[in-house]
């Protein structure tokens, strides 16, 4: 099945038409900057523009950087506060006239990695950590998603974790890869005391540059870099739309 997958992030919005049977992009990935402010009106217009770019009239799957319950946006950490309590599925469908399903962006990435990527076939506890503008997390137990796990919001060294270890913080504070990796490893060590995963998969934008930091990461769990890298969110959003 072909579905338009869209991954809305704090910095960029990415999309492509996805073959959900093979877990591959059928088109070149299209990316635009996330508007500032990232209001419902501004983002919904961009999603409309995506459908025109791809000449698309079919189903849409959308990953969104928020807790999403029954298509309702519940949090707004890296987006405009006006999103809270918005039905994102209804908003996108009203603008695009396309049937739309929405999911937390890290959950979307996790779905893709568990079906087609580094987590494929793993029957234990798998933690996916996406590192970008913020920190997203997803947990799978025996292949089943536990939705909306926001472990990027825990307190680490008296800070919200994503304000200590995100890709944005690395850039803003001009941290070396080694110094950033030391912080990130602190985070992993702390998380392992809470949930004891069998595998940790590192994804998001920074996963594309894993050669710069992976040697500094140590954990009790097996650590893997996301096979689908920064395309996981697009593919997973499409998979979610197909399965729902």
Protein Blocks (a to p, Z undefined) as FASTA:
>chain_A
ZZddddddfkbccdddddfknopafbdcddddddddddfklmmmmmmmmmmmnopabdcd
dddddddeehiafbdfkbcfklgopafklmmmmmnopacddddfklmmmmmmmmmmmmgo
iabdcddddddfbccddddeehiacehiafklpceehiafklmmgmklmmmnopafklmm
mmmmmmmmmmmmmnopabdcdedjklmmmmmmmmmpccfbdcdddfklmmlmmmmmmmmm
mmZZ
